[in-house]
Amino acid sequence: MRLLYLSRGLTMHDLRFITSLLSAGVAVKWLRLGADAGFETELPSSALLEVIRWVGDTRDHPLDELPSLVPALQAVIRQTQPDILHAGPIQNCAYLAALSGFQPMVALSFGYDLLMDAGSSPQMAAATRTVLQKTTILFVDCDAVRQKAVELGFSGRPVVQFPWGVDLVRFSPGDGDAIRRRLGWQDDFIFLSLRALEPLYGVDVVVRGFLQAAQRDSSIRLVLLGSGSLESGLRRMVSESDCAERAHFGGRVINPDLPAWYRAADCYVSASHTDGSSVSLMEALACAKPVLVSDIPGNREWVEEGGQGWRFEDGDAGALAERMLAIAAHPRLQVIGAAARRRAEEKADWDVNFKTMLNGYRQALRFASPWTVS
């Protein structure tokens, strides 16, 4: 199988997909749209992998510029002769792929592209419709995204659904005492947030909820990992409070170091306003950590109230604070953590879920047809 893989930079998710595809013997030609290389330096060395350079990777391209790149993409397709064109997110990479006319095309939704971006403007809505009309097979990671695709008009063609999953060996229960000692928080209750510091992920709600809870319980601590446009404002919010020494901004942490941070925490927290199957949520579950998440459809598929953790009303910092206080005093967190690990083993094993992805590509091959450019 020869796959032309078109992505916007190389996220850690794309890196995982490509690495697994190479291990399965799939020949991958990777094509970047935009200037952000992402995790490109971590791509494995393989005779099956070729990084394609083209005009589309020299800078970022707004939506209205994408049609001008169609001839260049068609030239790459003629050069590489793929069996399948893979593209995502929806309104940039998949839109450009759809305009190329190549079939079969597998469109990969990143969740937010259908749940939020598709309705953000008439132009985004039109691009989404074009993609859904031209997609051979749609890859989604949860019921919420599948249902949204159907609402937006995707019907009569296959949807392949699989959570993106995690490595259950790397992300597993273990000792996090080294980080707790380094922070000086051995005896405190640590909530951990790993979402990008951007409005979409509601990290401002996490900080406001934490500040309310920490004023009532001096043992509560918050670790914020990641970076983003909200960072300076969030730091200022914390520094101007009475709880500045109880929060730690850790910046971006490389993937190999993440398990230690989950193990050091007592509870994972996310206030994201929209999500498919969140990878950081799956990682926390795999590390046997109780979770506290916003009550949105994507999270409901993973977290039963009082089962693997708890949910709070989206955007409600006060409700989040009350939950934090109750969790910090909860007597049976180990039981909740064990249930979290079981949920990860049941649904989030990447070795299992990748087989569904691979079968999706094989299914797409049945739709292959001659492709020409006039």
Residue pairs with C-beta under 8 A, 6 or more apart in sequence:
1 25
1 26
1 27
1 83
1 84
1 361
1 362
1 365
2 26
2 27
2 29
2 80
2 81
2 82
2 83
2 84
3 21
3 26
3 27
3 28
3 29
3 82
3 83
3 84
3 86
3 361
4 29
4 31
4 76
4 77
4 80
4 82
4 84
4 85
4 86
5 14
5 17
5 18
5 21
5 28
5 29
5 30
5 31
5 86
6 31
6 32
6 33
6 73
6 85
6 86
6 87
6 93
6 96
6 97
7 14
7 30
7 31
7 32
7 33
7 87
7 88
7 93
8 32
8 33
8 34
8 36
8 89
8 92
8 93
9 32
9 34
9 36
9 37
9 38
9 40
10 18
10 30
10 32
10 37
10 38
10 39
10 40
10 43
11 38
11 39
12 38
12 39
12 255
12 279
13 110
13 164
13 279
14 38
14 39
15 38
15 39
15 42
15 43
16 164
16 350
17 357
18 28
18 30
18 43
18 49
19 43
19 44
20 350
20 354
20 357
20 358
21 28
21 358
22 28
22 44
22 46
22 48
22 49
24 354
24 358
25 48
26 48
26 358
26 361
27 48
27 49
28 48
28 49
28 50
29 50
29 52
29 80
29 82
30 43
30 49
30 50
30 51
30 52
31 52
31 54
31 56
31 57
31 73
31 76
32 40
32 56
32 57
33 56
33 57
33 61
33 69
33 92
33 93
33 96
34 56
34 57
34 59
34 60
34 61
34 92
35 57
35 58
35 59
35 60
36 60
40 51
43 49
43 51
50 80
52 76
52 79
52 80
54 72
54 73
54 75
54 76
55 69
55 72
56 69
56 72
56 73
56 96
61 69
61 92
63 91
63 92
63 95
63 123
63 124
63 127
64 123
66 92
66 95
66 96
66 99
67 99
69 96
70 96
70 99
70 100
73 96
73 97
73 99
73 100
74 100
74 101
74 102
74 373
77 85
77 100
77 102
77 371
78 373
82 102
83 104
83 365
83 368
84 104
84 105
84 106
84 361
84 364
84 365
84 368
85 97
85 100
85 102
85 103
85 104
85 105
85 106
86 105
86 106
86 108
86 361
87 93
87 94
87 96
87 97
87 98
87 105
87 106
87 107
87 108
88 94
88 107
88 108
88 109
88 110
88 113
88 139
89 108
89 109
89 110
89 112
89 113
89 117
90 107
90 109
90 110
90 113
90 114
90 117
90 118
90 127
90 128
90 131
91 113
91 117
91 118
91 124
91 127
91 128
91 131
94 105
94 107
94 108
94 131
94 135
95 127
95 130
95 131
97 105
97 107
97 131
97 134
98 105
98 107
98 130
98 131
98 133
98 134
98 135
99 130
101 134
101 371
101 373
102 371
103 134
103 136
103 367
103 368
103 369
103 371
104 136
104 137
104 364
104 365
104 367
104 368
104 369
105 134
105 135
105 136
106 135
106 136
106 137
106 138
106 139
106 360
106 361
106 364
107 131
107 132
107 135
107 137
107 138
107 139
108 139
109 138
109 139
109 140
109 141
109 145
109 149
109 276
110 276
111 140
111 141
111 142
111 144
111 145
111 274
111 275
111 276
111 277
111 298
112 200
112 274
112 275
112 276
113 128
114 128
114 140
114 145
114 148
114 149
114 152
115 144
115 145
115 148
115 274
115 275
115 276
115 298
116 200
116 273
116 274
117 124
117 128
118 124
118 125
118 128
118 148
118 152
119 125
128 152
129 152
129 153
132 138
132 149
132 152
132 153
132 154
133 153
135 154
135 157
136 157
136 158
136 364
136 367
137 157
137 158
137 159
137 160
137 360
137 363
137 364
137 367
138 149
138 154
138 157
138 158
138 159
138 160
139 159
139 160
139 161
139 162
139 357
139 360
140 146
140 149
140 159
140 160
140 161
140 276
141 161
141 162
141 163
141 164
141 276
141 277
142 161
142 163
142 276
142 277
142 297
142 298
142 301
143 161
143 297
143 301
144 276
144 296
144 297
144 298
144 301
145 276
145 298
146 159
146 161
149 159
158 360
158 363
160 356
160 357
160 359
160 360
160 363
161 356
162 353
162 354
162 356
162 357
162 360
163 277
163 282
163 347
163 348
163 353
164 277
164 279
164 282
164 350
164 353
165 282
165 348
165 349
165 350
165 351
165 352
165 353
165 354
166 279
166 282
166 283
166 286
166 344
166 348
166 349
166 350
167 350
167 351
168 286
168 344
168 345
168 348
168 349
168 350
168 351
170 259
171 258
171 259
171 262
171 282
171 283
171 286
171 287
171 344
172 259
172 286
172 287
172 288
172 341
173 263
173 287
173 288
173 337
173 341
174 259
174 260
174 263
174 287
175 263
176 260
176 261
176 262
176 263
176 264
176 265
177 186
177 264
178 260
178 264
179 260
179 261
179 263
179 264
180 186
180 188
180 190
180 264
183 190
183 221
183 223
183 248
183 264
185 221
187 219
188 219
188 220
188 221
188 246
189 217
189 219
189 220
189 221
189 266
189 267
189 327
189 328
190 221
190 222
190 223
190 264
190 265
190 266
190 267
191 206
191 210
191 220
191 221
191 222
191 223
191 265
191 266
191 267
191 268
191 269
191 292
191 324
192 222
192 223
192 225
192 261
192 262
192 264
192 265
192 267
192 268
192 269
192 284
192 289
193 203
193 206
193 222
193 223
193 224
193 225
193 226
193 268
193 269
193 270
194 225
194 226
194 253
194 258
194 261
194 268
194 270
194 280
194 283
195 201
195 202
195 203
195 226
195 270
195 271
195 272
195 280
196 203
196 226
196 227
196 228
197 203
197 224
197 226
197 227
197 228
197 229
197 230
197 231
197 234
198 228
198 229
198 230
199 229
199 230
199 273
200 272
200 273
200 274
201 270
201 271
201 272
201 273
202 270
202 271
202 272
202 273
202 294
202 314
202 315
203 224
203 226
203 228
203 230
203 234
203 271
204 230
204 233
204 234
204 237
205 271
205 294
205 315
205 316
205 317
205 320
206 222
206 224
206 269
206 270
206 271
206 320
207 222
207 224
207 234
207 237
207 238
207 247
208 237
208 317
208 320
208 321
209 271
209 317
209 318
209 319
209 320
209 321
209 323
209 324
210 220
210 222
210 243
210 247
210 320
210 321
210 324
211 237
211 238
211 241
211 243
212 317
212 318
212 321
213 220
213 320
213 321
213 322
213 324
213 325
213 328
214 220
214 221
214 222
214 243
214 246
215 242
215 243
216 321
216 325
217 324
217 325
217 328
217 329
218 246
219 328
220 246
220 324
220 325
220 328
221 246
221 247
221 248
222 246
222 247
222 248
222 269
223 247
223 248
223 250
223 261
223 264
223 265
224 234
224 247
224 248
224 249
224 250
225 250
225 251
225 252
225 253
225 261
226 251
226 252
226 253
227 251
227 252
231 249
234 249
235 249
238 244
238 247
238 249
250 261
253 261
258 283
259 283
259 287
262 268
262 283
262 284
262 287
262 289
263 287
265 284
265 289
266 289
266 290
266 327
266 328
266 333
267 289
267 290
267 291
267 292
267 309
267 327
267 333
268 280
268 281
268 284
268 289
268 290
268 291
268 292
268 293
268 309
269 291
269 292
269 293
269 320
269 324
270 278
270 280
270 281
270 291
270 292
270 293
270 294
270 299
271 293
271 294
271 312
271 314
271 315
271 320
272 278
272 293
272 294
272 296
272 299
273 294
273 296
273 314
273 315
274 296
274 298
275 281
275 294
275 296
275 298
275 299
276 298
277 298
277 301
277 302
277 348
278 293
278 298
278 299
278 302
281 291
281 293
281 299
281 302
281 303
282 302
282 344
282 348
284 291
284 340
285 291
285 302
285 308
285 340
285 341
285 343
285 344
285 348
286 341
286 344
286 345
286 348
287 341
288 337
288 338
288 340
288 341
289 337
289 340
290 308
290 309
290 310
290 327
290 330
290 333
290 336
290 337
290 340
291 302
291 303
291 308
291 309
291 310
291 340
292 309
292 310
292 311
292 312
292 320
292 323
292 324
292 327
293 299
293 302
293 303
293 309
293 310
293 311
293 312
294 311
294 312
294 313
294 314
294 315
295 311
295 312
295 313
295 314
296 314
299 311
300 311
302 308
302 343
302 347
303 309
303 310
303 311
305 311
306 336
307 336
307 339
307 343
308 336
308 339
308 340
308 343
309 336
309 340
310 323
310 326
310 327
312 319
312 320
312 322
312 323
313 319
327 333
330 336
